[in-house]
Amino acid sequence: MVKYRLHKTGISVAALSVIVLGAVSKPQCYQSKKSKMNKLNTLVFLEKTLDKSIEYSSKLTFDKKYPQHLFLISLYCRVVELTHSCTILMRGEIISSVPIILRTVLETFADLQNLSADENYVNFMRATYMKEWFRIFKEAQKGGNAYLTRISRIENLNQVYAEHENELNELKKTIIPL
């Protein structure tokens, strides 16, 4: 049930993202009266789709015991939140960031689709997350990076690093190469 509802609603948000990304990345379409998807139409379409997505979200059901369900809901909410941010920016005539945010929406939607199709995709997502933290911990251990000073001061950083390394190695056994 979660898969169907998220899939049905997510498609509209993804389609919307592609359309808006195209419209926003080509400012000349805002000035063209011949263009079917101008700035106002794009914003209206975006807001209508967002309203429907929020409406559908109140009908979603999930079981928090299953990581797939939690991740699906989180990804869905992220798509909705980022799309809402785009509407705010567009209403304020601040469009330079919209394509960047919409790229994140599309990447999130890809994760949502993959997770919806394969419950083991959770492991891939976790492994990717762990890999990035592993890289940060490794850099923090070296020292000398002002942005990682607080992390490098963690008392048990070596232990945390080792735990992350072990967890990542375990995840690598269950997934296709990362």
JOCOR-V113599 format. One record per run of one state. SS is the DSSP state (~ for helix, > for strand, _ for the rest). FROM is the first residue (numbers start at 1). TO is the last residue. Records with the same first field share a line. If there is no record, write none. Layout:
SS = FROM-TO  FROM-TO
This chain:
_ = 1-1  25-27  32-38  58-66  92-97  118-120  143-145  153-156  175-178
~ = 2-24  28-31  39-57  67-91  98-117  121-142  146-152  157-174
